[in-house]
Amino acid sequence: MSDITTSMEEELRKATEKLAQDRRSKGQNGKTRPRYDFIRLGSEIARAMVETAEEQVRQAESAAVATREHAEQLAAALVKSAIDTAALRVDQAKRILEEAHSYASDLRVQVESKERELTEMGHRLEAFGGTLREAHVKFCTEVMPSAPLDLKHPEANHQQKHEQDSGQ
């Protein structure tokens, strides 16, 4: 804006100097008093204003092109950043999936192992009886027949067994 003002002031100064010079040249004979040529002065001012406005338009168009180019660069950088971030997320998700597959595989192996152990314990239980109580009775009567069995007070059985073990 100050460039435009300076340019207009310069044009006005030039027009004023030209008029003053014309006046001096006519007034050197001393006979007539110089007259101002307002029409020419107005034309010069109008021409300077139009030239200044045209220069303003050129500068604004140039700034618009530069702004558009800069905006396109920023948009391209933003899109590239979003694409790169998305690619990183995909890679991270794939690593997590691989870990999940590994953990799931380990879990399946452990579950199968525990299933075999439980099945084996179930077969051993069935060898002694259909229920835990039957197995206990069978174990106490067949495997350890020397210990009397009190089914109404099972804690007494443990007390007797402990006494027998400490007496031996």
ChimeraX attribute file (.defattr): number of C-alpha atoms within 10 A of each C-alpha:
attribute: neighborCount
match mode: 1-to-1
recipient: residues
	/A:1	7
	/A:2	7
	/A:3	11
	/A:4	16
	/A:5	12
	/A:6	12
	/A:7	17
	/A:8	21
	/A:9	15
	/A:10	13
	/A:11	20
	/A:12	19
	/A:13	13
	/A:14	14
	/A:15	19
	/A:16	16
	/A:17	12
	/A:18	13
	/A:19	19
	/A:20	15
	/A:21	12
	/A:22	15
	/A:23	16
	/A:24	14
	/A:25	11
	/A:26	15
	/A:27	14
	/A:28	11
	/A:29	9
	/A:30	9
	/A:31	8
	/A:32	9
	/A:33	12
	/A:34	16
	/A:35	12
	/A:36	13
	/A:37	11
	/A:38	10
	/A:39	9
	/A:40	12
	/A:41	16
	/A:42	13
	/A:43	12
	/A:44	17
	/A:45	20
	/A:46	15
	/A:47	14
	/A:48	20
	/A:49	19
	/A:50	13
	/A:51	16
	/A:52	19
	/A:53	14
	/A:54	12
	/A:55	15
	/A:56	15
	/A:57	12
	/A:58	12
	/A:59	12
	/A:60	12
	/A:61	12
	/A:62	12
	/A:63	12
	/A:64	12
	/A:65	12
	/A:66	12
	/A:67	12
	/A:68	12
	/A:69	12
	/A:70	12
	/A:71	12
	/A:72	12
	/A:73	12
	/A:74	12
	/A:75	12
	/A:76	12
	/A:77	12
	/A:78	12
	/A:79	12
	/A:80	12
	/A:81	12
	/A:82	12
	/A:83	12
	/A:84	12
	/A:85	12
	/A:86	12
	/A:87	12
	/A:88	12
	/A:89	12
	/A:90	12
	/A:91	12
	/A:92	12
	/A:93	12
	/A:94	12
	/A:95	12
	/A:96	12
	/A:97	12
	/A:98	12
	/A:99	12
	/A:100	12
	/A:101	12
	/A:102	12
	/A:103	12
	/A:104	12
	/A:105	12
	/A:106	12
	/A:107	12
	/A:108	12
	/A:109	12
	/A:110	12
	/A:111	12
	/A:112	12
	/A:113	12
	/A:114	12
	/A:115	12
	/A:116	12
	/A:117	12
	/A:118	12
	/A:119	12
	/A:120	12
	/A:121	12
	/A:122	13
	/A:123	13
	/A:124	12
	/A:125	16
	/A:126	14
	/A:127	12
	/A:128	18
	/A:129	16
	/A:130	12
	/A:131	12
	/A:132	12
	/A:133	12
	/A:134	14
	/A:135	17
	/A:136	17
	/A:137	19
	/A:138	16
	/A:139	15
	/A:140	16
	/A:141	14
	/A:142	11
	/A:143	12
	/A:144	13
	/A:145	12
	/A:146	11
	/A:147	14
	/A:148	13
	/A:149	19
	/A:150	13
	/A:151	12
	/A:152	8
	/A:153	9
	/A:154	10
	/A:155	11
	/A:156	14
	/A:157	17
	/A:158	14
	/A:159	11
	/A:160	15
	/A:161	17
	/A:162	11
	/A:163	11
	/A:164	12
	/A:165	9
	/A:166	8
	/A:167	7
	/A:168	5
